[in-house]
Amino acid sequence: MERKNNSSQDPILDIPLLQEPNHEPGGATMSSAVFNVSTTMVGAGIMSVPATMKTLGIVPGLISILIVAFLAEVTVDFLLRFTRSAKCTTYGGLMADSFGPFGSVAVQICVMITNLGCLIIYLIILGDVLCGNRSGESIHTGILQELFGIHWWNSRAVVILLVVLFVMLPLVLLRQVDSLRHSSAVSIGLAVVFVVISSAMAIHALWTGKTQKPRLVPDFTKVSVLDLFTTIPIFVTGFGFHMVVHPIKAELQKSSDMSLAVRISLLICIAIYFTIGFFGYLLFGDTIMPDMLVNFDKNSDSSTGLVINDIVRLSYAIHLALVFPLMNYSLRANVDEFLFPKKPALALDTTRFVSLTCGLLTITYTVAVALPNIWYFFQFMGSTTIVCLAFIFPAAIVLRDVHGISTKKDKIIAILVIILAVMTSAVAIYTNLLS
């Protein structure tokens, strides 16, 4: 990441994020753009989609996915159109063009909080897979407990600490980051494999009569109307890929292909989200946990089935562990840019580099152990930082209209987007605080 300069545009993400060394912009293909956008949307978010189906029911769940995806496509179109008019290369630069330095700082803060939240979610999921999860009277064992029994050394706090010290720390101390396109392709492949295996298990369970009948609509004897709003931030988090639009667009051979790449990615992720939501809920019913991987400890009585369950859990956990340093790289660079704008490049200052790295890892570990539930973090990010990045900021740029290109239709849609985003987020935050 470049240091700050005196240009009129904000320097945040002034070059494609995590660009490969010696890589020249403009060489990426449509397929690589689709992989990168899709990876951002899929990530760890698919693990909580089945739990939203339990709350909403199948039909409202599908409708919610379609609505949020449509709004995401609309707001990305806003960003791309106004980026061309402003001749900006970054999201921060676009916000600075409309709102001055305050706009670029707002984007940077939201990106930092979002990335930190994602890292916490990754550690929580790793803890769930290795150490299990307890929710009320429901106890789910992790892979280590299944193999060795329950001991102090395989408790969540100890295991996550060991993972942080001996797996994460060596990886995040690396100062060079390779291109994301290969890991993105692997990520989508793993997500598809996960969806296929889960769907096959659900169909087999349905065939043998071991599934519960899924609810098509909400059961208001178990949830309230306000509870329904708490599911929306989950989908918002999943479709909140707007922060990577500019870096990916900058690497495309034809920047005009970005709109098509976004639409293809949205269709892929709609299919993945609904498939995993439906079959995950069908497979586990009302016992589904906020992290679906947790449920894979008790759905098979055969040794072969147990091995498949462990492979599913462990492979996805390993994937998240490998993605962790890439997300940490972006977070660390943004934090350094925010706190030390006039210092030399971070990679050249070993003391500052190591201090920031260890400090961020300490915060991530502490929060992941203190609040071991990914639902809270999806709720928080989907109601605050990601809803700003995905909906409120793009709509505000349209309403600000510093270049006079907004149509009356654009402004009406922008107003509706802001109203919907603020209302649903406010209700979700209120409901969570109330509960």
Secondary structure, DSSP 4 states (H G I P E B T S, - for coil): -PPP-SSSS--TT-S-TTPPTTPPTT-B-HHHHHHHHHHHHHTTGGGGHHHHHHHH-HHHHHHHHHHHHHHHHHHHHHHHHHHHHHT-SSHHHHHHHHHTHHHHHHHHHHHHHHHHHHHHHHHHHHHHHHH-EEETTEEE--HHHHHH-S-GGGSHHHHHHHHIIIIIHHHHT------SHHHHHHHHHHHHHHHHHHHHHHHHHHHTT-SPPPPSS--TTT--HHHHHTTHHHHHHHT--GGGHHHHHHHBSSGGGHHHHHHHHHHHHHHHHHHHHHHHHHHHGGG--SSGGGGGGSS--SHHHHHHHHHHHHHHHHHHHHHHHHHHHHHHHHHHHHH-TTSPPGGG-HHHHHHHHHHHHHHHHHHHHH---HHHHHHHHHHTHHHIIIIIHHHHHHHH-TTS---HHHHHHHHHHHHHHHHHHHHHHHHHHH-
